[in-house]
Structure formats: C-alpha cells, structure tokens
C-alpha cells in the first residue's frame, strides 16, 4: 500500500475525512449523469434464506438495518467499558457528560418544535437535531493534536457516546411500528440468554455472536429497529473474565470492530444516504420550518443545551468541571456537538419512512449537511481561539 495512504489511515482525523468524502461523493454522483446507476445500486435486492427464515431487502436497507447494527454494537461496547473502567465509572465522573448529553438532546428538540409544532408530519422528525456524530466530532478535535487537553477529548467522547445511547432509546421507544408479539418474545428470550451467559462467566465470543444474530433477526421482525439489538449485545459481552490469562472479550471485539466501523460501515452509510438531488433546491426551501428547525437545532440548540446543562450542574453541585479544563473549553467544544451528520441522517430515515416522504428526507438531509458543516467550522474556530487564549498548562486526566 502507498506509504502516504498508510499514514492517512493512521491519523486520528482519518475517519472524519473518509466520512465527509463519502458523503460528498454521493452528493456529486446523485447530481450527475450517474444518478440512475446510484439509485439502482441502492435498490439492488439482496435475498437471504436459511431454512424457513427469509429476509429480503434492498442494499440501502441492508446497510441501514444490518451494518448500522454493528456500529451500534460498538456503541454498546464503548458505553459498557466507559461505565466499568472509563470516564463514567463513578457518579462524580459520569454526571458531567450525562447532564451535558441530556441538555444537548432536549434543547435542540425544543428548537425544532418551536418551528414545527403546528405541522404533524414535520414533527415526526423532532429527534433529528438531537444526535451527534462521534467520528466527525472527534475528528475535528483531533486537528488540534497536543493543543487539546486529554480531559476535553474524554469529555467529548463520553458525551457523544451517551448521546448516541440516547438516540438508541429514542429509536426503540418512538420509531417502532407494527409490533410482533412473537418476535418480541424471541428477542426478550435471546437477550435474557445473553445476560445469563455473562452471569455464568462464558468468555467465548462465538456463543454471544450466535445468540446475537438470533436477537438481531427477532428485533428486525418485531417492528423495533434492528440496531437496538446491537446495543443489547454490546452490553451483554463481558469486559472481565474470571481467568485473568483470558483476553477481555469486550476489548477484543471492540478493537476488532472499530476499524471496520470507521473505514467501512459509517462511510458506506454516508455514501448510501447522502445522495440528495439538488435540481429543485433553492435558498427559500431552507427557510421552511422543517430545515430551519433542524439547522438551528444543530447549530444553536446543541451548544446552548450542552453549555447550559453543564453550567447549571456545576452551580448546583451536581457535577464538577473535569480537571485541566476551563468552562471556555466546554462552550467551544459544545459547538462541535452540533455535527449531527450520520446519526441525524439515520434518524431522518426512520422519522420519514417510505417513498411518499422523499421530499421531506431530502430537505432534512440538506439541512443536516448545512448545520453540521457550520457547526464544524465555527466549532473549530472557537476551539482554536480558546486554545490560544488558554494555553495547556494544567494537568490533564486520562
């Protein structure tokens, strides 16, 4: 492999670069003579049959329901590790990013509702500006290298992980339809089996993955979005095992999935879901309530929600500012939380399903692109100014 290409993949910013490149490639193709090929590719039917079990979906849905379930498995693994050994392992450590994440979800939703409360169809997209794209957000922060305090990266990572967990809860509670009691019962049984295996000290990943596959199919057939299965499986994988010589199943699986998630799953999702035709696009469209609610929710709702929640939690003694950080760091970094990108697009596909909602989906995706782009640029400039004004001279936390 070319030496420069290898060096690119070793950069912390590489996942974000590849992600945005995938999205722009899709946008270019969707507005070129290759557009019919792009749409035909995503509509390619893929049929899976095993005995009496049959699953037939097009390529787009296999990416959104299948590959993204693996991404959410990674989220489940990361959250569990952070809860047991990382930034969330104690109440005092956990409260700050937890409160920040809650504020960063609630206020953008209120921004969206303020513009769309009288439109029942548009209000289906209320959760779109509540999400944060981990890869892109951390990619922007990584541009500062050693200028950025370690504790700021830990805070932002914990916040983004909790934010994504919140997105999963929203998906499970509000974007489920035509629930199947039989499939749900099988999903509950599979989940119970996974946690029973954990309690009994089963360390082999093969068993967890097989039961996890059953869980994914059951959740897929139940009417609950299949990505929820990934998080459940992630929480069931053991971090520690009784025999210390045995490697940690959770860390082994997390390390194995991470590069696939960064360099294949998320770029594939971005490519498959970012191809918005711009032939009927106009500035006037962006001033409609739906895109305005999304863009302003990401650009203003996110930083206001995160900063306000952090400020109140500190003043009330609920949480404390991480060592090595000034509140100015939090305010600047909170702007990056408005980079919803892949997660916001993902929720868009759930909020406006079916071919009848193509116009709403396209309008939402354009608003997400604009809001996320502005949040990344303004967030970068705000952090740059903050790092210049407040040199990194205090101790950091791991």
Residue, then its C-alpha position, 0 to 999 in steps of 0.5 A: x500500500x502507498x506509504x502516504x495512504x498508510x499514514x492517512x489511515x493512521x491519523x486520528x482525523x482519518x475517519x472524519x475525512x473518509x466520512x465527509x468524502x463519502x458523503x460528498x461523493x454521493x452528493x456529486x454522483x446523485x447530481x450527475x449523469x450517474x444518478x440512475x446507476x446510484x439509485x439502482x445500486x441502492x435498490x439492488x435486492x439482496x435475498x437471504x434464506x436459511x431454512x424457513x427464515x427469509x429476509x429480503x431487502x434492498x442494499x440501502x436497507x441492508x446497510x441501514x438495518x444490518x451494518x448500522x447494527x454493528x456500529x451500534x454494537x460498538x456503541x454498546x461496547x464503548x458505553x459498557x467499558x466507559x461505565x466499568x473502567x472509563x470516564x463514567x465509572x463513578x457518579x462524580x465522573x459520569x454526571x458531567x457528560x450525562x447532564x451535558x448529553x441530556x441538555x444537548x438532546x432536549x434543547x435542540x428538540x425544543x428548537x425544532x418544535x418551536x418551528x414545527x409544532x403546528x405541522x404533524x408530519x414535520x414533527x415526526x422528525x423532532x429527534x433529528x437535531x438531537x444526535x451527534x456524530x462521534x467520528x466527525x466530532x472527534x475528528x475535528x478535535x483531533x486537528x488540534x493534536x497536543x493543543x487539546x487537553x486529554x480531559x476535553x477529548x474524554x469529555x467529548x467522547x463520553x458525551x457523544x457516546x451517551x448521546x448516541x445511547x440516547x438516540x438508541x432509546x429514542x429509536x426503540x421507544x418512538x420509531x417502532x411500528x407494527x409490533x410482533x408479539x412473537x418476535x418480541x418474545x424471541x428477542x426478550x428470550x435471546x437477550x435474557x440468554x445473553x445476560x445469563x451467559x455473562x452471569x455464568x462467566x462464558x468468555x467465548x465470543x462465538x456463543x454471544x455472536x450466535x445468540x446475537x444474530x438470533x436477537x438481531x433477526x427477532x428485533x428486525x421482525x418485531x417492528x423495533x429497529x434492528x440496531x437496538x439489538x446491537x446495543x443489547x449485545x454490546x452490553x451483554x459481552x463481558x469486559x472481565x473474565x474470571x481467568x485473568x490469562x483470558x483476553x477481555x472479550x469486550x476489548x477484543x471485539x471492540x478493537x476488532x470492530x472499530x476499524x471496520x466501523x470507521x473505514x467501512x460501515x459509517x462511510x458506506x452509510x454516508x455514501x448510501x444516504x447522502x445522495x440528495x438531488x439538488x435540481x429543485x433546491x433553492x435558498x427559500x426551501x431552507x427557510x421552511x420550518x422543517x430545515x430551519x428547525x433542524x439547522x438551528x437545532x444543530x447549530x444553536x440548540x446543541x451548544x446552548x443545551x450542552x453549555x447550559x446543562x453543564x453550567x447549571x450542574x456545576x452551580x448546583x453541585x451536581x457535577x464538577x468541571x473535569x480537571x485541566x479544563x476551563x468552562x471556555x473549553x466546554x462552550x467551544x467544544x459544545x459547538x462541535x456537538x452540533x455535527x449531527x451528520x450520520x446519526x441525524x441522517x439515520x434518524x431522518x430515515x426512520x422519522x420519514x419512512x417510505x417513498x411518499x416522504x422523499x421530499x421531506x428526507x431530502x430537505x432534512x438531509x440538506x439541512x443536516x449537511x448545512x448545520x453540521x458543516x457550520x457547526x464544524x467550522x465555527x466549532x473549530x474556530x472557537x476551539x482554536x481561539x480558546x486554545x490560544x487564549x488558554x494555553x495547556x498548562x494544567x494537568x490533564x486526566x486520562 
